[in-house]
Amino acid sequence: MVLALTVCGVVVALVVVGLFLFGLRRRLIQRSGGTFDCSLRWDVAEKPDSSGKGWSYGVARYNGDRIEWYRVFSYGFRPRRTLERAAIEVAGRRLPEGEEELALLSDAVILACMHRGTRLELAMSEDALTGFLAWLEAAPPGQRVNVA
């Protein structure tokens, strides 16, 4: 009986520590500011897929001329993807369709992009989208920006 209670106590403690570390990591990522919730689907086919597969929920952070994207459900402190402003080409935007509505946040808008020859989709709120497009257009003089 004592062994079972000890094992249960250890399991509960590990779960609490794991949840605390998720929260601490997110707080450290957001500490420098310029972050927004952003789901990412990497290496997408030409035709939009409304099945909801391939989306990863994350947090994006502006860092100079780059966007650093972090998975939410990860313990890593390095960004999973880094997108350079000069290499991002916006191909269009759309609203979630079909099962995508279940896979993404309720107010998400999907932005289709190209980054160094790779098709990707970013899903973010309308406010975050406005900020993202303003950041793209605010490139220093002489840099090429492709916003559709």
C-alpha positions in Angstrom: 0.0 0.0 0.0 2.8 2.4 0.9 4.7 1.5 -2.3 1.6 2.3 -4.4 1.1 5.6 -2.7 4.7 6.5 -3.2 4.6 5.6 -6.9 1.4 7.7 -7.3 3.0 10.6 -5.5 6.1 10.5 -7.7 3.9 10.3 -10.9 1.9 13.3 -9.8 5.0 15.2 -8.9 6.5 14.5 -12.3 3.4 15.7 -14.1 3.3 18.9 -12.0 7.0 19.5 -12.7 6.5 18.9 -16.4 3.6 21.3 -16.6 5.6 23.9 -14.7 8.5 23.5 -17.2 6.2 24.1 -20.1 4.9 27.3 -18.6 8.4 28.5 -17.6 9.7 27.8 -21.2 6.8 29.8 -22.7 7.4 32.7 -20.3 11.1 32.8 -21.2 10.3 32.8 -24.9 7.8 35.6 -24.4 10.0 37.6 -22.1 11.7 39.6 -24.9 8.3 40.6 -26.3 7.1 40.5 -29.9 5.5 37.1 -29.7 2.2 35.8 -31.0 0.4 32.5 -31.3 1.0 30.9 -34.7 0.3 27.5 -36.1 2.6 26.2 -38.8 2.3 23.7 -41.6 5.6 23.1 -43.4 6.2 21.8 -46.9 2.5 22.0 -48.1 1.2 20.8 -51.4 0.1 23.4 -54.0 -3.6 22.7 -53.4 -4.8 23.6 -49.9 -5.5 20.6 -47.8 -8.5 21.1 -45.5 -8.1 17.8 -43.6 -6.4 19.5 -40.7 -3.3 17.3 -40.9 0.2 18.6 -40.5 -0.6 21.7 -38.4 1.7 22.3 -35.4 0.6 24.7 -32.7 3.4 27.2 -31.7 4.5 30.6 -30.7 6.4 32.9 -33.1 8.7 35.6 -32.0 10.1 38.6 -34.0 13.9 38.8 -33.7 15.3 41.5 -36.0 14.8 40.4 -39.6 13.7 36.9 -38.6 10.7 35.2 -37.2 11.6 32.4 -34.8 8.9 29.7 -34.5 8.7 27.5 -31.4 6.5 24.4 -30.8 4.3 24.8 -27.8 4.5 21.2 -26.7 8.3 20.9 -26.6 11.0 21.5 -23.9 13.5 22.8 -26.4 14.7 26.4 -26.1 15.9 26.7 -29.7 13.4 27.7 -32.4 12.1 24.8 -34.5 12.0 27.0 -37.6 13.5 30.4 -38.5 12.0 32.5 -41.3 14.1 35.4 -42.7 12.1 38.4 -43.7 13.8 38.8 -47.1 13.1 35.2 -48.1 9.3 35.2 -47.2 6.9 35.5 -50.1 3.2 35.8 -49.3 1.1 33.9 -51.9 -2.3 34.6 -50.4 -4.7 34.2 -47.4 -7.7 32.2 -46.7 -10.0 31.1 -43.8 -9.8 27.5 -42.4 -12.0 25.0 -44.1 -13.4 21.6 -43.1 -11.4 19.9 -40.3 -8.9 22.7 -40.2 -11.4 24.7 -38.2 -10.9 22.1 -35.4 -7.1 21.9 -35.7 -6.6 25.7 -35.4 -7.5 28.4 -33.0 -11.1 29.7 -33.5 -10.2 33.2 -35.0 -7.3 31.9 -37.2 -6.6 33.2 -40.7 -4.3 31.1 -42.9 -1.4 32.8 -44.8 0.1 30.8 -47.6 3.8 31.6 -48.1 7.0 30.5 -49.8 10.3 30.5 -47.9 13.4 29.6 -49.8 11.5 27.4 -52.2 9.4 25.6 -49.5 5.7 26.1 -49.3 4.3 26.7 -45.9 1.2 28.0 -44.2 0.9 30.1 -41.1 -2.3 30.4 -39.1 -2.7 33.3 -36.7 -5.3 35.7 -35.5 -6.4 38.7 -37.6 -4.5 41.1 -35.2 -1.3 39.0 -35.5 -1.7 38.8 -39.2 -1.9 42.6 -39.4 1.3 42.9 -37.4 3.1 40.2 -39.4 2.3 41.9 -42.8 3.3 45.3 -41.4 6.6 43.7 -40.2 7.2 42.3 -43.7 6.5 45.6 -45.4 8.8 47.5 -43.0 11.9 45.9 -44.4 14.9 48.1 -44.6 15.4 50.0 -47.9 16.8 47.9 -50.7 15.3 44.6 -49.4 12.8 42.9 -51.7 9.5 42.1 -50.1 6.8 40.1 -51.8 3.3 40.5 -50.3 0.3 39.5 -52.3 
